[in-house]
Amino acid sequence: MKRTIGIVEDDMNIRDIVKAYLEKDGYKVNEMESAEAAWDLFQQDPPDLWVLDIMLPGMDGYEFCKQVRQNSQVPIIIISAKDDEIDRILGLELGGDDYLTKPFSPRELVARVKRQLTRWEAMNKTAFPSEKETLQVDNLALYMEERRAFWSGEEVEVTAKEFDMLKLLAQNPNRAFSREELLIQIWGDDYFGSDRAVDDLVKRLRKKLTDIPLETVWGYGYRLKKDGAQP
């Protein structure tokens, strides 16, 4: 079955190029020039993945991403001419799964689409008995099947990758993971970006889960310290 990709981009030239490359790779493509049109599609026949521009007329890409995340965890790849760190972090905080700065290689975008869909499909097909349990580490509780996170008894809204990192660290309390390990485990071994993505994810989790003992192992990576563990 062909997977459907929704392209939300007001630049017709970029839309045409991205569409041509995706269709050549076997995807069905729905293209829109506004977030309002994309929202209509989301409510009627949502695609399997979104390729979303940030600078759009009317509703911008950030707001559209936020609205989608309130209803679905479908993958979103953000494309933007904004290459500042704050813009990239904001896009990921609002629920983007990947961020690609313009100008970009259409081939790289297709590769990222393929990777996100592979991970999404694997996540949906995985239903081990252990995933139906609650994973608890001190004040952190993860409801595995529902993919919900609670900190000190309060539910915290997390993105798919934020949950994946919490799950990995909570399943291995006190173990130090290198940035490279975290990239492979959470983004996949074919991830194109740098390990800064790991640092960005940690910053977001620390901001959302105040006082979480997510420690930096200097020059190496991160670990989730369990209460009572020796330094």
N, C-alpha and C positions, 0 to 999 in steps of 0.2 A: 504494500500500500504506500502510495506517495505521501510523504510528509509535506505539510503546508507551512510556508514561511510568510509572515506578514511584514512587509517593508513599510515603515512610516518615515517618509523623507520628502521634504518639499522641493528638493532639487531634482528636476526631471532627469538630468543627465546621470546623476548618481543612481537614481532609481532604475534607470534603463540598464546601466552596466551591472549593478548587483543582481537584477532580475535575470539578465542573460546568463551570468555565471551560475546562479542557483539552478535555473532551469536546465542548463547543460549538465549539471550534476544530478539531475533527476527529481528535483523538488518542484512542487506546485507553488506558485507565488501569487499572493494578493498584495497589490501596491496601493498605498494611500498617501496623500500629500498633507494630511492634517491628523492631529490626535483625535479630533472629534469623529472623523470618519473611522478611525481605528477603533474607537470605543464602541461605535455602532456594530462593527464587525465582531468585536470581543463578546458583545452581548448576544449575538445571533449565531455566529459560526466561528469561534476563535481558532486561530492557527496553532500549530504545534510549537512555534517559536517566533519571537518578535525580533526584528532588526530595527532599532529605534533611534532616530535622530533626536537631539536635545532641543536645538533651536528650530521651533516650529511656529507658524502663525497661530494665534489663538492660544489654546491650551499647549503648554510646552511639554517636552518629553519627560521632565522630572515628575510633573503632576500625573501624566498618563501612567508612568511606571508605578507611582504610588497607588493609583486607583486599581491597576491590575493586581498588584501585590495584596490588596485587601480581599481579593476574590480567588486568586490562583497563584500557583508557584511555577507556572510555565516559564521556560527559559527566556530571558531578555538579554540581547546583546546591544549595548549602547554604542552608537557611532557619533562622534562629535568633533567639531573643529576646536573645541576647548580642550587644551592639553595641560592646564594647571592641575596640580595635585588636589586642590580643594574641590574642583569640578569632578574629578575622577572618584574621589572618596564619596562625594554627595551622591553620584549616580549609583555607586555600589551600596551605599547605606539605604537608599530608597528601594533597593531590590534588584538592581541589575546584576546579572551573572557574569558579565564580561564587559570590557570597555575598550573600544578601538578608536584611536585618534585619526582624524582625517589629515592629510590624504593617506589612504590605506590600500593595500594590495587586495583586489577582489578574491584572489586565490586564498589569501590568508583568512579572509572573512568566511569563505566557504568551509575552510578547515575548522574554524572555530564553531561554525554552525553544526557541523558534523559531530564535533566533540561534545558540544552541549546536549545535542539530541541523544547521543549514545549514553551519556551519564543520566539524563532524565529518564530514558526508557529503562535503564538498569535499576534506577532507584524505585521506579513504579512497579517493576516486576519482582523486586526483592521483598519477601514477606516471611522471614525466618521467625520461628516462635519467639526467640529472644527479643525481636524487635517489637513485640506486643507488650513487653514489660516496661516498667519505669526504671530508668537509670538514675541513681541518686548518688551524689558526691557532696556531702556536707549540705550547703544551702542551695545547691544546684540540682534540679530535678528535670529530667528529660522524658517526655512521653513519646516513645519511639515510633509507634504506629501512626500517631497523630502528628508527629513532628512538632511538638509544642514544648517550649522551654519555660521553666519557672525558676525564679531566683528569690530566695527568702519568702516563698509562698505566693509571690506575685508573678503573674504571667508576663513574659517579655516577648514582644514581637521580634522575631529574628528571620533573616533571609535563609535561603536554602544552604548557602555555603557557611553562614554563621552557625547554623544547626549542625552541619557536618563537622565543623571544627570542634564544637562543644562535645559532640558525640565521641569523636576520636580521642580527645583529651580526657573525657570522663571515663571512657573505657580503659584508659591507661594512666590513672592518677599517679603523680610524682615522676612519671617518665618524661625525660627531656626529648623533644622532637626537634630535629634540625629543620631549618626553613625549607631545605630541599625535600625532606621527607613530607612535610606538610603540603608543599606544592603538589607532589605526586599523589598523595592520598586524597586531597580535596579537589584539586583542579585537573588531575590526570597527568600521566607521564608525557603527554604530547602538548602540554601548555606552552604557549609562545612567549608569555610575559616574564617579567623579572620576579625575584622573591620579595619585592616591595609589596606585592599583593598580599602576602602573608602578614606583613607589618600593618597594612591598612586594615585587614580583617581583625587583627588583635586590638587595634585602637578602637574599632567600632564596638567590639564585645566589651571592652573595659568601660566604654562610655555607657552602654546599655545596662550592664550588670555591675553596679557600683560595688567596689571592694572585692570583686571576684579575684581569688588568688591565682591569677594567670600570670605566672612569673616569666621574666626574661632571663634566659640563660645566655649571658653575654658572649658574643662571638659565635653563637651556635644556633639558638632557636628559642623555644618556649616550652613550658610545662604547666600543668594544672596541679597545684599543691593541695594535697588532702590534709585536713586538720589533724594535727598530731604528728605529722611526718617530720623527720629530722632534716635540717637544712643540708 
